[in-house]
Amino acid sequence: MDYNDFEGVIPDKQYGAGPVMIWDEGVWTPDDDPDTMEKKGRITFTIDGSRMRGQWHLVRMRTPDKRENWLLIKSKDDFALTKAKNEGFLKRENTSVVTGRTMADILNAGVGNTTTRKQPSKPVSVHQNRKPLKTSAQKSSTSLPSLMKQYPHPELATLVDKQPNGEVWVHEIKYDGYRLMAFVDKGSVILRTRGGKDWTHKFTPLAKAITKLNAESAVFDLEACVLNGRGQSDFGALQAALSDNDPESIQGYVFDLLHLNGEDLTKKALIDRKAQLVAILEKANAPLHFSEHLESSPDLLAKACEIGAEGLVSKKKDSLYYGRRTNDWVKSKCGLEQEFVIGGFMPAKDQAKAIGALLLGYYKNEQFTYAGKVGTGFSHKLAKEIYQRLMPLQIMNSPFQEKVGRGLREYIFVKPAILCEISFMEWTPDGHIRHASFKGLREDKNPIAVVEEIPTAIDQVTKDMRPRSKSKAGVSYRGVTITHPERIVYPDTTITKGDVAEYYDRVAPLMLPFVRSRLISLLRCTEGLGGECFFQRNPLKGMGDEVYAKSLSHKGKKHDYIYVQNEVGLLQLVQMGTMEFHAWQSALSHQGKPDQVIFDLDPDAGVPFEAVKLAALDIRDRLQQLSLVSFPRLSGGKGVHVIAPIKPEHGWEEIKEFARGFAETLAREIPAAYVATMSKKRRTGKIFVDFFRNDFASTAIVPFSLRARDGAPIAWPITWTELKKYKTASAIQLNNLDAQVIQRAQKVSAQFMSISQTLQL
């Protein structure tokens, strides 16, 4: 696995001598426990790579000698190639997925000319009896593919109801155009949209201007737009310039610098990055411009609106650069405006083959939701062009989850694949937009990413994001210094230890009621998910002055456990590399008597999530018959937890036996769906109703805890209504978290704690 990031030539007379190519990369997911499958001689797994996709099998061959031979077999699924397509596959796909080089290119480059996505912390050793291959030290790989892989996403701003003020902020004019990231290496440039599309060919003048900058390698963040006669950025004019093949009128306003000449700048303060950026752009001419920033002034947004700007983007001076939406960057707008997905249209009355109005939608809890119509803002010519774009996408049934009221003429529904920019006056109480006007089509965003944009109160943003103090050692939250905040902790992402600490600082007030004065176990990954992860329940010296120890005796044995009393204790554990928090089902004040009962619905591979949701609802109804109110939680893994607060008056054995009887009743009454035993053989195609969490020293994942899994999912409290809308147990993730999701979770958590506290009286 040390060679996972190596591409180059291994010298002669060394193990594996010859050229080495990174032919593919991605994620593999085992269908079951890998060790168990290996012992059985058949390992089944799914690959999501650039070239290899779908399900595969490793099957051990039966041989007369002791050697192990394994066959790699592709399943006959949607990704399997036909015989015709398979012929010549390796001749066509013969380049590196990272650098685009052929094996001959790698060989010609010679020994020492290596490509690595990350520098190994120690020399690569491929065999204990062989000399390690030495690689030269590098600041950072600077090929275009590696730069694009290193900086996959731009930072996004959170929409707020008004501009922030204070000396910690600077403000930039919000441009109405296309967001681009420019990747530069040795005179070559690639311009990529926020959705990952290569649009270099659409902005040739911009690309040429960027090549003239004094930078051997660089990554810029910018906005491409067209100014109208009043000097205002005009999205409609930009669309016209692109459709009329007139890129000369397109301007580029550069506002951030992520990388320069082999050095990663994302861990530097914004104000320092901008200082380096202005120096590079000092001699740049149109169409390139430096996006100036302004110091805080209470009436800055009003002035921006007066000159016809779209709004402001406000940024913290000391903020690092994260490839996701953060509260370090916020946007305040002069009017309501956002992207929507087109789900259908009403034909024009007086024009043949033209649209009269568009039916708009957005995604809410992964469901396509109707937002209303727009019938103004497009010319006769554009109405015909949009008609031609939409007709190939025609479908028979409405794509919206709710019924759409009838129009003046019959609607034509289309697959929700095309985006448009809309300005409007307000949202109605029933969730539709009023007085809408069409601004243009968009192609730089994934339709599934289009959601209802509701401004967050600026007071909430500044409350959630408390001032952070910088030091040479790291950043600080609640007085807890986070060392190595720049360390990537989720492989194949830009999520750092600092991001994890920032998240836990944000949700600490919501999470604390579920862990305060409650014994906890930790999953610590001190080097991130790519390193060693281990469970810990016993306290150690140096964990923090707000992390406490509690000794308990059980069945004649004494054990020490961990607990915390405040948010500082939580952050001190995060500083120690804690990724997951797991808690007991009783508080210390209850003298070992559980105050909640929990059922963990763990589906076998292949069981659809819809079945898990139905099972959770079944358990809710059965608990209700016992006068128990229950709440669902997405586990952040595969299943759903159903939790019912109870009066803390029964011991562990009584509660465990109740939970066991409940689970076994389910399995007995509906044996095709449920099983109440851990046995892997008996769980095939069923849902394991795990009641073992209701025992002494047993724990369950805490609400709002991150999971140490791909994608940084979060264990999330939801309502029963919300459960029906989610499609996976890992739907809530660090990179898609927004203020509305947090607000809803805050409400349901408050309901849970209210019932729990009432039962404890």
C-alpha positions in Angstrom: 0.0 0.0 0.0 3.0 2.3 0.3 3.1 2.3 -3.5 -0.4 3.6 -3.7 1.0 7.1 -4.4 4.1 6.1 -6.4 4.5 6.5 -10.1 8.0 6.3 -11.7 10.7 3.9 -12.4 12.1 1.4 -9.8 15.9 0.9 -10.5 17.3 -2.3 -11.8 18.1 -5.1 -9.3 15.5 -3.8 -6.9 12.3 -5.5 -6.0 9.7 -4.7 -8.7 12.2 -3.1 -11.0 10.8 -1.2 -14.0 8.2 1.5 -14.7 5.2 1.8 -12.3 2.0 3.5 -13.3 -1.0 4.6 -11.2 -3.5 3.2 -13.6 -6.7 3.7 -11.5 -7.7 5.0 -8.2 -10.9 5.2 -6.2 -12.7 3.6 -3.3 -13.4 -0.1 -2.6 -16.1 -1.2 -0.2 -16.3 -4.8 1.1 -19.7 -6.5 1.2 -18.9 -8.2 4.5 -16.1 -8.4 7.1 -12.9 -8.8 4.9 -11.2 -11.2 7.4 -14.3 -13.5 7.4 -14.5 -13.5 3.7 -10.8 -14.2 3.3 -11.1 -17.3 5.5 -14.0 -18.5 3.4 -11.9 -17.9 0.2 -14.3 -15.5 -1.5 -14.0 -11.7 -1.0 -16.8 -9.7 -2.6 -16.5 -5.9 -2.9 -17.6 -2.9 -4.9 -15.2 -0.6 -6.6 -15.9 3.1 -7.5 -12.9 4.1 -9.5 -12.1 6.1 -12.6 -11.9 2.9 -14.7 -12.9 0.0 -12.6 -16.5 0.1 -11.4 -19.1 -2.1 -9.9 -18.9 -5.4 -8.0 -15.9 -7.8 -8.1 -14.9 -11.1 -6.5 -11.6 -12.5 -5.3 -11.9 -16.3 -5.3 -9.3 -18.6 -3.8 -8.4 -21.5 -6.2 -8.1 -25.0 -4.8 -4.5 -26.2 -5.4 -2.7 -29.3 -4.4 0.2 -27.4 -2.9 0.3 -24.8 -0.2 0.5 -21.8 -2.5 -2.4 -19.4 -2.6 -3.8 -18.5 -6.0 -6.7 -16.1 -6.3 -8.8 -15.2 -9.3 -10.2 -11.7 -9.8 -13.7 -11.9 -11.3 -16.0 -9.1 -12.5 -19.7 -9.4 -11.7 -22.2 -9.2 -14.5 -23.6 -5.9 -13.5 -24.3 -2.6 -15.2 -20.6 -1.8 -15.3 -19.5 -5.0 -17.0 -18.2 -4.5 -20.5 -19.6 -6.3 -23.5 -17.3 -8.4 -25.5 -17.2 -5.8 -28.2 -16.3 -3.0 -25.8 -13.9 -5.1 -23.9 -11.8 -5.8 -27.0 -8.8 -3.4 -27.0 -9.8 -2.0 -23.6 -6.3 -1.9 -22.3 -4.9 -0.5 -25.5 -7.3 2.4 -25.2 -7.0 2.9 -21.5 -3.2 2.9 -21.3 -2.4 6.1 -19.5 -1.9 7.1 -15.9 -5.1 8.3 -14.2 -2.9 10.9 -12.3 -0.5 12.3 -14.9 -1.9 11.1 -18.2 1.5 9.5 -19.1 1.9 6.1 -20.9 4.2 3.4 -19.6 6.7 4.5 -22.3 6.6 8.1 -21.1 7.3 7.0 -17.5 10.2 4.8 -18.6 11.7 7.5 -20.8 11.5 10.0 -17.9 13.8 7.7 -16.0 14.7 6.8 -12.4 14.0 9.5 -9.9 11.4 11.3 -12.0 8.5 10.3 -9.8 5.0 11.5 -9.2 3.5 11.3 -5.7 0.2 12.7 -4.5 1.6 12.9 -1.0 5.1 12.6 0.2 5.7 9.4 2.2 6.7 10.1 5.9 9.4 7.6 5.5 11.3 5.9 2.6 9.1 3.3 0.8 10.2 -0.2 1.7 8.9 -2.9 -0.6 10.6 -5.9 1.0 12.5 -6.3 4.2 15.5 -7.8 2.4 15.6 -5.1 -0.3 16.9 -1.6 -0.2 14.1 1.1 -0.1 13.5 3.2 -3.1 14.6 6.8 -2.5 12.4 9.6 -3.7 13.5 13.2 -3.9 11.9 15.7 -1.5 9.2 17.9 -3.1 7.1 20.8 -1.9 4.1 19.6 -3.8 3.4 17.9 -7.1 2.7 20.5 -9.8 1.3 18.7 -12.8 -2.2 19.9 -13.8 -3.9 16.6 -12.9 -2.3 16.5 -9.5 -3.2 20.2 -8.8 -6.8 19.5 -9.7 -6.8 16.5 -7.5 -5.2 18.5 -4.6 -7.8 21.3 -4.9 -11.0 19.6 -6.0 -13.6 22.1 -4.7 -13.9 25.8 -4.2 -14.8 27.4 -0.9 -18.5 28.4 -0.7 -20.1 31.2 1.3 -23.1 30.8 3.6 -26.1 33.0 2.8 -26.9 35.4 5.6 -29.7 38.0 6.2 -27.3 41.0 6.5 -23.6 41.8 6.2 -21.4 41.1 9.2 -19.4 44.0 10.7 -16.2 44.3 12.7 -12.5 44.4 12.1 -12.2 40.7 11.7 -14.1 40.9 8.3 -13.2 42.2 4.8 -15.8 42.5 2.1 -15.8 42.0 -1.7 -18.4 42.9 -4.3 -20.5 39.8 -5.3 -20.2 39.3 -9.0 -23.0 37.7 -11.0 -21.2 35.2 -13.2 -19.6 31.8 -13.4 -17.2 30.7 -10.6 -14.0 29.3 -12.0 -10.8 27.7 -10.6 -7.7 28.2 -12.7 -5.0 25.6 -12.6 -1.6 26.7 -14.0 1.5 24.6 -14.7 4.5 25.6 -16.9 2.4 27.7 -19.3 -0.6 25.4 -19.4 -4.0 26.4 -18.0 -7.2 24.6 -17.2 -10.3 26.5 -16.2 -12.8 24.4 -14.2 -16.3 25.2 -12.9 -17.4 24.7 -9.4 -19.1 21.5 -10.6 -15.7 20.1 -12.0 -16.3 20.8 -15.7 -13.4 21.8 -17.9 -14.5 25.1 -19.5 -11.1 26.3 -20.7 -12.4 26.4 -24.3 -15.2 28.8 -23.4 -12.9 31.3 -21.8 -9.9 31.3 -24.1 -9.0 35.0 -23.6 -9.0 34.5 -19.8 -6.8 31.4 -20.1 -4.3 33.2 -22.3 -4.1 36.1 -19.9 -3.5 33.8 -17.0 -0.6 32.1 -18.8 1.2 35.5 -18.9 1.2 35.8 -15.1 4.5 35.4 -13.3 3.8 32.0 -11.9 5.2 28.6 -12.9 2.4 26.8 -11.1 -0.6 28.2 -9.4 -4.3 27.8 -8.5 -6.5 30.8 -8.7 -10.1 31.3 -7.5 -12.1 33.8 -9.7 -15.4 34.8 -11.2 -16.0 35.2 -14.9 -18.6 37.9 -15.8 -19.6 40.5 -18.4 -20.2 44.1 -17.4 -23.2 46.0 -18.9 -23.2 49.7 -19.9 -23.6 50.7 -16.2 -20.5 48.7 -15.1 -22.6 46.1 -13.4 -22.0 42.3 -13.8 -24.8 40.9 -15.9 -25.5 37.2 -16.0 -27.7 37.4 -19.0 -25.0 39.3 -20.9 -22.5 36.6 -19.9 -24.9 33.9 -21.3 -25.2 35.9 -24.5 -21.4 36.2 -24.8 -21.0 32.5 -24.5 -23.8 31.5 -26.8 -22.7 34.1 -29.4 -19.1 32.9 -29.2 -17.9 36.3 -28.0 -15.5 35.5 -25.2 -13.5 38.7 -25.6 -16.1 40.6 -23.6 -15.8 38.3 -20.6 -13.8 39.6 -17.6 -12.1 37.6 -14.8 -12.1 38.9 -11.3 -9.5 37.0 -9.2 -10.1 36.9 -5.5 -8.0 34.1 -4.0 -4.7 32.2 -4.4 -4.6 28.6 -3.2 -1.2 27.5 -4.6 1.9 29.2 -5.9 5.1 27.6 -7.3 4.8 24.3 -5.4 3.6 25.8 -2.1 0.1 25.1 -0.7 -1.3 28.4 0.6 -4.7 27.1 1.8 -3.4 27.1 5.4 -2.4 30.7 5.3 -4.7 33.5 6.4 -6.9 35.0 3.7 -5.3 38.5 4.1 -1.9 37.0 3.5 -3.1 35.0 0.4 -4.6 38.2 -1.0 -1.3 40.1 -0.5 0.5 37.5 -2.6 -2.3 37.5 -5.1 -2.2 41.3 -5.7 1.6 41.1 -6.2 1.1 38.6 -9.0 -1.7 40.6 -10.6 0.1 43.9 -10.3 1.1 44.0 -14.0 -2.0 42.1 -15.3 -4.1 43.7 -17.9 -7.7 43.2 -18.9 -9.5 40.8 -19.0 -7.8 39.9 -15.6 -8.5 42.0 -12.5 -7.8 41.8 -8.8 -11.0 41.6 -6.8 -10.4 44.5 -4.3 -11.7 44.1 -0.7 -13.1 46.8 1.6 -13.0 47.2 5.4 -16.2 47.0 7.4 -18.7 49.8 7.3 -22.3 49.5 8.5 -23.9 50.7 5.3 -21.6 48.8 2.9 -24.3 46.5 1.6 -26.7 49.4 1.0 -24.0 51.2 -1.0 -23.3 48.0 -3.0 -27.0 47.7 -3.9 -27.2 51.4 -4.9 -24.5 50.8 -7.6 -26.4 47.8 -8.9 -24.2 45.1 -7.4 -25.7 41.7 -6.6 -24.5 41.9 -3.0 -21.4 41.3 -0.8 -19.2 38.4 0.0 -17.7 38.9 3.5 -14.7 36.9 4.6 -12.8 36.6 7.8 -9.3 38.0 7.5 -7.7 35.1 9.3 -9.7 32.4 7.6 -8.0 29.4 6.0 -9.2 28.1 2.6 -11.6 25.1 2.9 -13.0 23.3 -0.2 -16.6 23.4 1.2 -19.2 25.8 2.5 -18.2 27.6 5.7 -19.2 30.4 7.9 -15.8 32.0 7.4 -17.2 33.3 4.1 -20.8 34.7 4.1 -22.8 36.3 1.3 -25.5 39.0 1.7 -27.6 39.8 -1.3 -29.5 42.9 -2.5 -32.5 40.9 -3.5 -33.7 37.3 -3.6 -32.0 35.3 -6.3 -30.8 31.7 -6.7 -30.5 28.7 -9.0 -33.5 26.4 -9.7 -33.8 23.2 -11.7 -36.3 23.1 -14.6 -38.8 20.3 -14.2 -41.2 21.2 -17.0 -42.7 24.1 -19.0 -45.9 25.5 -20.4 -45.7 26.1 -24.1 -46.0 29.6 -25.4 -49.4 30.7 -26.6 -48.4 32.7 -29.7 -45.2 31.0 -30.7 -44.6 27.6 -32.1 -42.0 25.5 -30.4 -41.3 28.0 -27.7 -41.7 28.1 -23.9 -44.2 30.4 -22.2 -43.3 29.6 -18.6 -40.8 27.3 -16.8 -41.8 25.0 -13.9 -39.0 25.3 -11.3 -37.9 23.0 -8.5 -35.2 22.4 -6.0 -34.1 19.4 -3.8 -35.3 19.2 -0.2 -34.4 16.1 1.8 -33.3 14.5 -1.5 -36.9 15.0 -3.0 -37.5 17.2 -6.0 -39.8 20.0 -4.7 -41.9 22.4 -6.7 -41.0 26.1 -6.3 -43.3 27.8 -8.8 -43.2 29.2 -12.3 -41.3 31.9 -14.1 -42.7 33.5 -17.3 -40.7 36.7 -17.8 -37.1 37.5 -18.5 -36.6 35.7 -21.8 -36.8 37.0 -25.3 -38.7 35.3 -28.2 -35.4 34.0 -29.5 -34.4 32.6 -26.1 -37.8 31.1 -25.6 -37.3 29.0 -28.7 -33.7 28.0 -27.8 -34.8 26.8 -24.3 -37.7 24.8 -25.9 -35.1 23.0 -28.1 -32.9 22.3 -25.1 -35.8 20.9 -23.1 -37.7 18.8 -25.5 -35.1 15.9 -25.7 -35.6 15.6 -21.9 -39.4 15.2 -22.0 -40.9 12.6 -19.6 -44.4 11.3 -19.2 -44.9 12.0 -15.5 -44.2 15.0 -13.3 -40.8 14.9 -11.6 -42.0 16.9 -8.6 -42.9 15.1 -5.4 -46.1 17.1 -4.9 -48.9 17.8 -7.3 -48.5 20.9 -9.5 -51.6 23.0 -10.1 -53.0 23.2 -13.6 -51.9 26.0 -15.9 -53.5 27.9 -18.8 -52.1 25.2 -21.1 -51.0 21.6 -20.7 -47.6 21.2 -19.1 -44.7 19.3 -20.6 -42.6 17.7 -18.0 -38.9 17.1 -18.4 -36.1 15.3 -16.6 -34.7 17.7 -14.0 -31.3 18.2 -15.5 -31.0 21.9 -16.6 -30.4 24.7 -14.2 -31.4 28.4 -14.5 -30.8 31.5 -12.5 -33.9 33.3 -11.2 -34.5 36.5 -9.3 -37.8 36.9 -7.4 -39.5 39.0 -4.7 -40.3 36.6 -1.9 -41.1 33.1 -0.8 -44.8 32.4 -0.2 -45.9 30.6 3.0 -46.5 27.4 0.9 -43.0 27.4 -0.4 -43.3 29.0 -3.8 -41.6 32.0 -5.3 -43.4 35.2 -6.3 -42.7 37.8 -9.1 -40.0 35.7 -10.6 -37.8 36.8 -13.5 -35.5 34.5 -15.6 -31.8 35.6 -15.8 -30.2 32.7 -17.7 -29.4 29.0 -17.9 -26.6 27.6 -15.8 -24.3 24.7 -16.5 -21.8 24.9 -13.7 -23.6 23.0 -10.9 -25.0 19.6 -10.2 -28.9 19.7 -10.2 -29.0 17.6 -7.0 -27.0 20.4 -5.2 -29.8 23.0 -5.8 -31.6 23.6 -2.5 -33.8 26.2 -1.1 -31.6 29.1 0.0 -32.8 30.6 3.2 -30.6 33.3 4.8 -29.1 32.4 8.1 -29.3 35.1 10.8 -25.9 36.8 11.0 -26.1 36.7 14.8 -26.3 32.9 14.6 -23.3 32.7 12.2 -21.1 34.8 14.5 -22.3 32.9 17.5 -21.5 29.5 15.9 -18.1 30.7 14.7 -16.4 32.0 17.8 -13.1 33.9 17.3 -10.2 31.6 16.9 -6.8 32.5 18.2 -3.9 31.5 15.9 -0.5 30.3 17.3 2.4 28.6 15.8 1.0 25.4 17.2 -2.4 25.7 15.6 -5.8 27.2 16.1 -7.9 27.5 19.2 -11.6 26.8 20.1 -13.0 27.5 23.5 -9.4 28.0 24.7 -8.3 24.5 23.5 -5.4 24.7 21.1 -5.8 22.3 18.1 -2.4 21.2 17.0 -1.7 20.3 13.3 -5.1 21.7 12.2 -3.8 21.4 8.6 -3.6 17.6 8.7 -6.0 15.8 6.3 -8.0 13.4 8.4 -10.5 12.1 5.8 -8.5 10.6 2.9 -9.3 11.7 -0.6 -11.0 14.9 0.8 -9.8 18.3 2.0 -11.3 17.8 5.5 -8.6 18.5 8.1 -8.3 18.1 11.8 -9.0 21.8 12.1 -12.3 21.3 10.2 -13.3 18.5 12.6 -12.5 20.7 15.6 -14.5 23.6 14.0 -17.5 21.3 13.5 -17.4 20.0 17.0 -17.1 23.5 18.3 -20.2 24.5 16.4 -22.4 21.6 17.6 -20.9 21.3 21.1 -24.0 23.0 22.7 -26.3 20.6 20.9 -24.2 17.5 21.6 -23.4 18.2 25.3 -26.8 17.2 26.7 -26.3 13.7 25.3 -22.9 13.3 26.8 -22.7 15.4 30.0 -22.2 13.3 33.1 -22.5 10.2 31.0 -19.7 7.6 30.6 -18.3 7.6 27.1 -16.1 5.6 24.8 -14.0 7.3 22.0 -12.9 6.2 18.6 -9.5 8.0 18.2 -7.7 8.3 14.9 -4.6 10.2 15.9 -3.3 10.3 12.3 -6.7 10.5 10.6 -8.6 7.7 9.0 -5.6 6.7 6.9 -3.7 5.8 10.1 -4.5 3.6 13.1 -7.9 4.1 14.8 -8.7 2.6 18.1 -11.5 2.6 20.7 -10.7 4.0 24.2 -12.9 4.1 27.3 -10.2 4.4 30.0 -8.8 7.8 30.9 -5.1 8.7 30.3 -2.9 11.4 31.7 -2.8 14.5 29.5 -6.2 14.2 28.0 -7.3 17.6 29.4 -8.3 19.2 32.7 -11.9 19.0 31.8 -11.8 15.3 31.0 -12.7 13.3 34.1 -12.4 9.7 35.3 -15.0 7.5 37.1 -14.3 4.2 38.7 -17.0 1.5 38.7 -17.2 -2.0 39.9 -19.1 -4.6 38.1 -19.2 -8.3 38.9 -16.3 -8.0 41.2 -14.0 -6.1 38.7 -13.1 -2.4 38.9 -12.9 -0.3 35.7 -12.1 3.4 35.0 -14.2 5.3 32.5 -14.2 8.7 30.8 -16.8 11.5 31.1 -17.0 15.2 30.5 -19.1 18.0 31.9 -18.8 20.9 29.4 -17.9 21.8 25.8 -14.3 22.4 26.7 -14.0 18.7 27.6 -15.4 17.7 24.3 -12.9 19.9 22.4 -10.0 18.6 24.5 -10.9 15.0 23.4 -11.1 16.2 19.8 -7.6 17.7 20.1 -6.5 14.1 21.1 -7.7 12.8 17.7 -11.2 11.7 18.8 -13.4 11.2 15.7 -16.4 9.4 17.2 -18.2 9.7 20.6 -20.2 6.7 22.0 -22.2 7.0 25.2 -23.8 4.8 27.8 -27.6 4.7 28.1 -27.5 5.9 31.7 -26.2 9.1 33.4 -23.9 9.1 36.5 -26.7 10.6 38.6 -29.0 7.6 38.0 -26.7 5.2 39.8 -26.5 2.8 36.9 -30.1 2.8 35.9 -30.7 3.5 32.2 -32.7 6.5 31.2 -33.3 5.4 27.6 -33.7 2.2 25.6 -32.2 1.9 22.1 -32.6 -0.4 19.2 -30.0 -0.3 16.4 -31.4 -1.5 13.1 -28.4 -3.0 11.3 -29.4 -4.2 7.7 -27.6 -7.0 5.9 -25.9 -6.1 2.7 -28.5 -5.8 0.0 -31.3 -4.8 2.2 -32.7 -1.5 0.8 -32.8 1.6 3.1 -36.5 1.8 2.5 -36.9 -1.5 4.4 -34.9 -0.1 7.3 -37.2 3.0 7.4 -40.3 0.8 7.5 -38.7 -1.3 10.3 -38.0 1.8 12.3 -41.6 2.9 11.9 -42.8 -0.5 12.9 -40.7 -0.3 16.1 -42.0 3.2 16.8 -45.6 1.9 16.6 -44.9 -1.0 18.9 -43.2 1.2 21.5 -46.1 3.5 21.3 -48.4 0.7 22.3 -46.3 0.4 25.4 -46.7 4.2 26.1 -43.2 4.9 25.0 -42.4 7.9 22.8 -39.5 7.2 20.5 -37.2 9.2 18.2 -35.2 8.1 15.1 -31.6 8.9 14.4 -29.6 8.4 11.2 -26.6 6.3 12.4 -24.2 7.8 9.8 -23.5 4.2 8.8 -26.0 1.7 7.3 -28.9 1.8 9.7 -31.3 3.7 11.9 -31.4 4.0 15.7 -34.7 4.1 17.5 -34.4 5.6 21.0 -37.1 5.9 23.7 -36.5 7.9 26.9 -37.6 6.0 30.0 -37.8 6.6 33.7 -34.5 5.6 35.3 -35.9 3.1 37.8 -34.8 -0.2 36.4 -31.4 -1.9 36.4 -29.3 -3.0 33.5 -30.5 -6.6 33.5 -34.1 -5.6 33.5 -33.8 -3.2 30.6 -31.6 -5.6 28.6 -34.2 -8.4 29.1 -37.0 -6.1 28.0 -35.0 -5.1 24.9 -34.2 -8.7 24.2 -37.8 -9.8 24.5 -38.9 -6.9 22.3 -36.4 -7.8 19.5 -37.1 -11.5 19.7 -40.8 -10.8 19.4 -40.2 -8.9 16.2 -38.0 -11.7 14.8 -40.6 -14.4 15.7 -43.6 -12.5 14.3 -41.9 -11.4 11.1 -39.0 -13.8 10.5 -38.5 -12.8 6.9 -37.6 -9.3 7.9 -36.0 -9.4 11.3 -33.4 -11.3 13.2 -32.4 -10.8 16.9 -29.1 -12.7 16.8 -25.6 -11.5 15.7 -25.0 -14.7 13.6 -24.0 -13.6 10.2 -25.5 -16.7 8.6 -29.0 -16.0 10.0 -28.8 -12.3 9.1 -28.7 -12.8 5.3 -31.3 -10.5 3.7 -32.6 -9.4 7.0 -32.4 -6.5 9.5 -30.6 -7.3 12.8 -32.5 -5.6 15.6 -29.5 -5.0 17.9 -30.7 -4.7 21.5 -27.2 -5.3 23.0 -26.6 -1.6 23.4 -28.8 -1.8 26.5 -26.3 -3.3 28.8 -23.7 -2.3 31.3 -20.7 -0.6 29.5 -22.4 -0.9 26.1 -22.5 2.3 24.1 -24.2 3.8 21.1 -23.0 6.6 18.8 -23.9 10.0 20.2 -26.1 12.4 18.2 -24.1 14.9 16.2 -21.0 12.7 16.4 -18.9 12.4 13.2 -18.3 8.9 11.9 -14.9 7.7 10.9 -16.2 6.6 7.5 -15.8 7.8 3.9 -17.5 11.1 3.2 -17.5 12.3 6.9 -21.1 11.3 7.7 -22.7 12.3 10.9 -25.0 10.5 13.3 -28.0 12.9 13.1 -31.3 13.2 15.1 -34.3 13.7 12.9 -38.1 13.6 13.1 -40.2 10.7 11.9 -41.5 12.8 9.1 -38.0 13.6 8.0 -37.0 9.9 8.1 -39.4 9.2 5.2 -37.5 11.6 3.0 -33.9 10.4 3.5 -32.4 7.8 1.2 -29.4 6.7 3.2 -28.3 6.5 6.8 -25.3 8.6 5.9 -27.2 11.4 4.1 -26.0 14.1 6.6 -22.3 14.7 6.0 -19.8 17.4 7.0 -19.7 18.9 3.5 -23.4 19.2 3.0 -24.4 20.5 6.5 -26.3 23.7 6.5 -28.0 26.0 9.0 -31.5 24.7 8.3 -30.6 21.1 9.0 -29.0 22.1 12.2 -32.0 24.2 13.3 -34.3 21.2 12.7 -32.0 18.9 14.7 -31.9 21.4 17.5 -35.7 21.3 17.7 -36.0 17.6 17.8 -33.2 17.3 20.3 -34.9 19.7 22.6 -38.1 17.6 22.4 -36.2 14.5 23.3 -34.4 16.2 26.2 -37.7 17.7 27.4 -39.4 14.2 27.6 -36.3 12.7 29.2 -36.1 15.3 31.9 -39.8 15.1 32.6 -39.4 11.3 33.2 -36.5 11.9 35.6 -38.6 14.2 37.9 
